[in-house]
Amino acid sequence: MRLLVSQYSLCIPNKYGAVRDNFQMELRHLRYFVASAEEMNISRAAARLRVSQPPLSRQIRDLEREIGTPLFDRQHNRLKLTSAGTYFLSEARKILSHATRAARLAKAASVGEAGQITIAFLSPMGGMFLPQIVRSFRQKFPSVDIDLREMVPRQQLESLLDHHVDLGFLPKTELESTNDFAFESLMKVQLRLALNPGHRLAKLRRVPLSKLAEEKFIALKRSAAPATHDFILQICRSAGFEPNIVKQSDRAQTILDLVATGVGISIVPEHFRRYRTEVVLCPFVPNPPSLSLCMAWRQDDQSPVLKSLCKMVREHFRIA
């Protein structure tokens, strides 16, 4: 690898004159020096590097002239590091290590095995599968840095467009009115009626939608997920009534807490049962409604890391 190591300024005591701050050297100079310092013998170092001895000796002396101080004490026909050489050896090893790691990560990134990716999800549905997927992905690709951010659907779409997020998980209803994103359906999520345990309908195994006409509703804010908000309203309208919405929130836990305290009822995804609250989740009759959960990304995002992650998501849901 012929790379210039010009960004490193090594302040080494100069036996021959002023320190040259802006010198340039190639990585091969460092490799030659490190091999010579570790072998303490030019012949063995040359054999290890598979070069002839005269060019190796010349390269070491060129390096010393470039730096402005001897790195080896050559008295009595034996090599010995000077104090400057000891310091330089430590720094040279670090530079070579960084260069090797950079090359390895660049190659890994080109095939989706290194880099960074940010995932947005809506709680609590992301908790159903993201921990297992992220854990498996990190085991397979330890050089990928993964960031998780909890966001409502509208925030996810805005953050995807702004390149603050690379992959989102949200209802398909929020994606059907835009062409900015690619998306794939992963699973159907049944909707349930959330009731206080003492509610008159809580003892029913299945609740007819027509019995909800006089109830007070707690709804997901339209600003958080406009299409999903409208979809739930349409469920009520299809049963012949307009829901009386008395409270709204963009947080699942808050919606359930309001239901638990008897403020009203709500229509929520069945996976809200992951929250341990005093709420009964009852199915509807007839034809229980559902939402399609999707993963979504920018249409023009060709990131190899994103492709690797999407592949693992698909594999998870095929297995599951």
N, C-alpha and C positions, 0 to 999 in steps of 0.2 A: 504494500500500500504506500503510494507516494503522496503523503500529505504533509503540508507545511505546519510546523508547530510554532507559528508566529505570535499566537495570542498569549503565550506564556512568557512572563518576564521574570527571569531567575536572577535575583540579586546575590551573586556569589563574589566573595572578596577577590579582587583582581590583582594578581601578582605582577601582571605585565603592564597595567595601565588602567584607564577608566573602564568601568563596566559598560558593555554595549547593550543598551536596553532594548533595541528594536531588531535584534538579530533574527534570522530565519533558519530553521533546520528542518530536515525531513525525518519522518518516523524511523527510517532505516538507521539514521545516526544514533537514535536512542536505543534501538535494538542491538546495534553493534556494541555500544557502550555497556549495556546491561549484560550481554553475554560475556564480554571481556571481564567485567567486574565480578560476575558470578564464578567464572572459571579461573580467574586470576592467572590466565595463561593465554597468550594470543594464539598460539597454535591450536589449543583445544577449542577456543572460541571460534576460530576460523572453521574448524571441522564441524562444530555444532551448527554454524550458520551456513555451511556449505559454500564458503567463499575461500579464496586464496588468502594467505597471510599478509602479503605486502599491501593489497588494497585495504584490508581491514585496519592495519596499523596506520595507513595514511588517513583513513576516514576518522579514526579516533583523534589523531593530531589536528586534523582540520576542525573537528568539534571543539577541541581545547583552544585553538586559536580564535574560533568564532566566539566562544564564551569569554575568553580572555584570562584563563587561569588553568593550570594543570589539574587534571582529574586523577592521574596516576603518578605515583612515585616510582621511577624506573631504576633506582639505584640497585647495584649488585645483581643486575640482570633479572630482577624479580619484580612483578607487578604488585603494587600496594596502593590502595585508595588514599588520596589526600583527604583532608577534612572537607574540602569543596566537593571532591568526588563522592564522599559518603552522603553528603546532602543531595547531590545531583542524582545519585542512584535511587534514592527514595522518591524523588519527584518524577524521574524518568519512568519508574515502574507504574506510578499513578497515571501518567499520561498514556502509556501503552495500554493499560487496563481500560481506561476510558475510551480510547480509540477502538479497541476490540469490542467493547460493549456496544458502542455506537453503531458499529458495522453490523453486529449481530441483531440489534433491535431494528435497524433499518430494513434488514432482510426479512425479519419476522413481521414487521408492519406491512410489508408489501404483500404478504399472504394472509393477513388478518390475525397474526399471532402476537402482536404488540401494538401499543398505542393507548388511546383513551376514548372512553365512550360514556355518555350521560343518558340515563334511562329515567323517564318520568312515568309515574303510575298513580292510580286513584285508589286510595285506601277505602275498604280493606281488601278489595279484590286482588291487588298486586301481591298481597301476602299469601294468596293461595298457591302461587307458583314461583314468584321471583326468587325467594330464598334458595330453592333447590336449583333453579337455572343458574343464578349468579355463582353459587357455590361450585357447581360442576364446571362452569366456564372458567372460573379462576384456577381451578385445579388443572384444566387443560391448557390455559393460556395465562400463566402467572405474570407475564410481562404487560398485560393489559390492565390499565387503571380504570375501574368502574365506579361511577358516581350515581347514586340513586336520589331522586327528588320526588317528593309527594306533591302532586298538582291536580287540580280539577281539570276536566277536559278542555275548557277554553284556554286555560293557561298552557296546557300541553301543546295545543296547536300553535299558539303564539310563540312559544319557546322553540318549537321545531322550525318555524319560519325564520326566527332570529338566530338560528344556529346555536342556541344555548342548550338544546336537547337534541339527541340523535335518534332516540327511539321512544315512542309513547305507547301506552296501553289504555284504551278508552273505548266507549261504545261506538258501534258502527254508525249509529244515528248521527253522531257529530261529524262524520266524515263524508256523508253522502252528498252534501251540497258544495263540495270543493274539489278541485282537480290538482291541488298543490301537493297532495300526499299519495304515496303508495301505501296500501294496507292489505292485511290478510286477516280473515276471521279465524279465531282460535277456539272459541267455545260459546255455547248458549248459556245465558244466565237467567234463570227463572226469577220473576218478580213475585214478591210476597206482600201480604198486608201485615204491617207492624201494629200491634195492639198492646195496650196496657193489660197485664194479667187479669185485672178486675173488670175489663170491658165486657159488655153484654154479648159480644160476638166471639170472645176468646175461647169459649168452650166448643165452638163448632170445628169440625175437622176440615171443612172447606167453606169458604165464605162467598155467597153470591154477591156479585158487584152491585146488584140493585139495592142491597141493604145498606149501602154506604151513602146514599143520597143526602141524608141529614147530618152526616158526620162533619167534624172540623178536621181539616187536613194540615199536615206539616209537610212542606215540599222542599225539594232541592232548588236552590236559587237558579233562576233562569240565566243569570249572568255567569254562572259556573258551567252550565251545560245546557244551552238553549234548546237544542234538538231533543235531548233526553227529557227535559222539563215538559216540552210540548207533547212528547210521546205519552207521558204519564197522564197529562190532562186529557188526551184523546181517549185513553182507556176509560176514563170516567164518562166522557161524553158519549162514547159508544154504548154505555149502559144507561143512557138517558138522563144524565144529570151533570151539572157544572159543579166541580168541587169547591167547597168553601175553605179557601186557604187562609189560615190564621197566623201561621209562622213559616218562615223560610230560613234555610241555612245552607252553607256550602260544605259543611262538615258532617260526615256520616255519624260520628259519635254524638254530636249535638242533636241531630234529628232523633236518634234513638233515646237520648236522655229526655227530650221533650215528650216523646211518646210514653216513656216510663212514668213520667210525672203526671200523666193524664191530660196534657194540654190538647192532644188530638191524636189522630191516627196518621199513618204514612204508607206509601207504596214504595218498597225498597228492594234491591237485589237480595236474593236468598242468602248470599254470602255475608250479609251484614250480621248473620248469627255468630260470626267470628268474634264480635264484641260481646263481652260478658255483661249484658245488661238485663234488667227485669222486663223484657219485652217478649211477646209471643209473636212468632212469624207464621201466618196462616196462608195456605194456598187459596187461589180463587177458583170459582166455577162460574160459567163454563170457560173452556179454552184458556188456561193460565198463560198470561202474556210473558214475553221474555225479551232480553236484549242480547245482541251479538257483541262479544268482547273481541276487539281487534288489536293487533300491533300495527303501528303506523310510523312511517319515516318519510323524509323528503324524497320527492321523485328523482331528483338529480344526485342524490347521495350515493356515491360509488365506493365508499370506504370498505376496504377488505375486513376491517374489524367488525363493522356493522353486519356485513354479509355472514361472517362467522357466528355472530351472536344470533341473528335471525335463524340461521340453520339449526342452532341448538334449541331455540324456542320451538321450532317446528318439530324437532325430534322429541322434545319433552311432551308436547301435546299428542303426538302420535302414540307414544308409549303410554301416556296417561289415558 
